Structure formats: C-alpha cells, structure tokens
C-alpha cells in the first residue's frame, strides 16, 4: 500500500483515519470497526464491501 495514498484515504462513513493491515490486505477504520478490502492493489471503499470486525478481533496499529 502506497504511504501517500494511505495519508489521503479516509473512512467513507466517519471520515476518520485508516490503518493498513498487510496480512489481511484491508484498510481498517478503528472507529467503525470496518475492514475495507484491497483487491489487485486497489482499495474498495464501499460500505457494502466492508467487513465488520468482530468485537474480539484485535486491531493492529
């Protein structure tokens, strides 16, 4: 994930910052507990495509 792109992208719901999870290839919004998938190097920033993070799943910084 390009660091400059990560600085620009925000959560489409709350406009908060996102964290890149390299192992899952997701951009994580800690506030909304959503994981937005990255497919073929392109972030999919749609609420309908986001994965809800379970309450017991640790969010990596």
C-alpha positions as CSV (number, residue, x, y, z in Angstrom):
1,X,0.0,0.0,0.0
2,X,1.4,3.4,-1.0
3,X,2.1,5.5,2.0
4,X,1.0,8.7,0.2
5,X,-2.3,7.1,-0.8
6,X,-2.9,5.9,2.8
7,X,-2.4,9.5,4.0
8,X,-5.2,10.7,1.7
9,X,-7.7,8.0,2.1
10,X,-10.3,8.2,5.0
11,X,-13.2,6.1,6.1
12,X,-16.2,6.9,3.8
13,X,-18.5,6.7,6.8
14,X,-16.9,8.7,9.6
15,X,-14.0,10.4,7.6
16,X,-11.6,9.1,10.2
17,X,-8.1,7.7,9.5
18,X,-7.5,4.2,8.2
19,X,-4.8,1.6,9.2
20,X,-3.3,-0.8,6.7
21,X,-3.5,-4.4,7.7
22,X,-0.9,-6.1,5.5
23,X,-1.8,-9.7,6.4
24,X,-5.5,-9.3,5.5
25,X,-4.9,-6.7,2.7
26,X,-7.5,-4.4,4.3
27,X,-7.8,-0.8,5.3
28,X,-9.2,-0.7,8.8
29,X,-11.3,2.0,10.4
30,X,-10.9,1.6,14.2
31,X,-13.9,3.9,15.0
32,X,-16.4,2.0,12.9
33,X,-14.7,-1.4,13.2
34,X,-14.8,-2.0,9.5
35,X,-12.2,-3.5,7.1
36,X,-12.2,-2.3,3.5
37,X,-10.7,-4.8,1.2
38,X,-7.8,-4.1,-1.2
39,X,-8.2,-6.1,-4.4
40,X,-5.4,-6.1,-7.0
41,X,-3.8,-3.2,-5.2
42,X,-7.0,-1.0,-5.3
43,X,-8.8,-0.1,-2.1
44,X,-12.6,-0.8,-2.3
45,X,-14.0,2.0,-0.2
46,X,-17.7,0.9,-0.3
47,X,-19.7,0.3,2.9
48,X,-21.4,-2.6,1.2
49,X,-18.0,-4.3,0.6
50,X,-16.6,-3.7,4.1
51,X,-16.1,-6.4,6.6
52,X,-17.4,-5.8,10.1
53,X,-14.7,-6.6,12.6
54,X,-15.8,-8.9,15.4
55,X,-15.6,-7.4,18.9
56,X,-12.9,-9.8,19.9
57,X,-10.7,-9.2,16.9
58,X,-7.6,-7.1,17.8
59,X,-7.0,-4.1,15.6
60,X,-3.3,-3.8,14.7
61,X,-1.9,-0.3,14.7
